[in-house]
Amino acid sequence: MMGANGAVLLSLLIYAALIYGAVRLIKYFIRYGIDYYFQKLDARQTEQEK
């Protein structure tokens, strides 16, 4: 069996990996969400100009 320190270290590593993954996912959604929003905004403006 692992010692108490090993279990704490393992749980901290798992939490760190989850937080890291969540932050990367949020950054991805923010970046591509903004790009998508401006594409839609541009398409709407060119449609109104016609």
VOKE-496726 format. One record per residue: residue in three letters; residue number from 1; y negated, x, z of N, C-alpha, C, O in turn. Coordinates in steps of 0.05 Angstrom, whole numbers, always signed. Atoms other than C-alpha are relative to their C-alpha. Layout:
# residues N
     r     k       ny       nx       nz      cay      cax      caz       cy       cx       cz       oy       ox       oz
   ALA   NUM        Y        X        Z        Y        X        Z        Y        X        Z        Y        X        Z
...
END
This chain:
# residues 50
     r     k       ny       nx       nz      cay      cax      caz       cy       cx       cz       oy       ox       oz
   MET     1      +24      +17       +0       +0       +0       +0      -25      +18       +0      -25      +40      +10
   MET     2      +26      -14       +0      -72      +20      -11      -13       -2      +27       -8      -21      +42
   GLY     3      +15       +1      -25     -116      +36      +47      -24      -20       -2      -29      -30      -24
   ALA     4      +23      +18       +1     -176       -7      +66      -22      +10      -18      -35       -5      -32
   ASN     5      +21      -11      +17     -223      +41      +32       +6       -3      -30      -12       -9      -46
   GLY     6       -8       +4      +28     -184      +37      -33       -4      -28       -9      -12      -33      -32
   ALA     7       +4      +28       +7     -185      -38      -32      -29       -7       -4      -37      -22      -23
   VAL     8      +29       +5       +3     -260      -40      -21      -10      +13      -25      -26       +0      -39
   LEU     9       +9      -14      +24     -271      +11      -76       +9      -15      -25       -7      -18      -44
   LEU    10      -10      +15      +23     -227      -28     -124      -16      -26       -4      -23      -33      -27
   SER    11      +15      +25       +3     -263      -94     -110      -29       +6       -9      -40       -9      -25
   LEU    12      +27       -7       +9     -331      -59     -118       +0       +7      -30      -19       -1      -44
   LEU    13       -2       -7      +28     -309      -31     -185       +3      -25      -17       -9      -27      -39
   ILE    14       -4      +25      +15     -286     -100     -208      -26      -16       -1      -34      -26      -22
   TYR    15      +26      +14       +0     -352     -132     -186      -20      +14      -18      -35       +1      -33
   ALA    16      +18      -14      +17     -391      -77     -221       +6       -5      -29      -13       -8      -45
   ALA    17       -8       +5      +28     -352      -87     -285       -8      -29       -9      -18      -33      -31
   LEU    18       +8      +28       +7     -365     -163     -283      -30       -2       -3      -39      -15      -21
   ILE    19      +29       +1       +2     -439     -154     -270       -9      +14      -25      -27       +4      -39
   TYR    20       +7      -15      +24     -444     -102     -326       +5      -17      -25      -12      -19      -43
   GLY    21       -7      +17      +22     -409     -149     -374      -19      -24       -3      -27      -32      -25
   ALA    22      +18      +23       +0     -453     -208     -354      -28       +8      -10      -40       -7      -25
   VAL    23      +27       -9       +9     -517     -168     -364       +0       +6      -29      -19       -2      -43
   ARG    24       -1       -5      +29     -495     -145     -433       +1      -26      -15      -12      -28      -36
   LEU    25       -2      +26      +13     -477     -216     -452      -27      -14       +0      -36      -26      -21
   ILE    26      +27      +12       -2     -545     -242     -428      -19      +13      -19      -35       +0      -33
   LYS    27      +18      -15      +18     -582     -187     -466       +7       -8      -29      -12      -12      -45
   TYR    28       -8       +8      +27     -542     -205     -529      -10      -28       -7      -22      -31      -29
   PHE    29       +9      +27       +5     -558     -279     -523      -30       -1       -2      -41      -16      -19
   ILE    30      +30       +0       +2     -632     -265     -511       -9      +12      -26      -26       +0      -40
   ARG    31       +9      -13      +25     -638     -218     -570       +5      -18      -24      -13      -22      -40
   TYR    32       -6      +16      +24     -602     -262     -620      -11      -28       +2      -15      -41      -19
   GLY    33      +13      +26       -3     -630     -326     -591      -29       +1       -9      -38      -18      -22
   ILE    34      +28       -3       +9     -701     -301     -603       -1       +3      -31      -18       -9      -44
   ASP    35       -1       -3      +29     -683     -279     -674       +6      -27      -14       -7      -34      -33
   TYR    36       -7      +26      +11     -652     -347     -687      -24      -19       +1      -29      -34      -17
   TYR    37      +23      +17       -4     -713     -383     -659      -21       +6      -21      -33      -13      -32
   PHE    38      +21       -7      +19     -761     -345     -704       +8       -6      -28       -9      -13      -45
   GLN    39       -9       +8      +27     -718     -357     -765       -4      -30       -4      -13      -38      -25
   LYS    40       +4      +29       +2     -719     -432     -751      -29       -7       -2      -37      -24      -17
   LEU    41      +28       +5       +1     -793     -430     -738      -12       +7      -27      -28       -8      -38
   ASP    42      +10       -8      +26     -806     -393     -803       +9      -20      -21       -6      -27      -39
   ALA    43      -10      +20      +20     -762     -442     -842      -16      -26       +2      -21      -39      -18
   ARG    44      +15      +25       -4     -799     -501     -811      -29       +3      -11      -39      -16      -23
   GLN    45      +28       -4      +10     -868     -471     -829       +0       +1      -30      -18      -11      -42
   THR    46       +0       +0      +29     -849     -457     -901       +7      -27      -12       -2      -34      -34
   GLU    47       -6      +27       +9     -821     -527     -907      -25      -18       +2      -29      -35      -16
   GLN    48      +24      +16       -3     -887     -557     -882      -21       +7      -21      -38       -9      -29
   GLU    49      +20       -9      +19     -928     -516     -931       +5      -11      -28      -14      -13      -44
   LYS    50       -6      +11      +27     -893     -546     -992      -12      -27       -5       -9      -39      -26
END
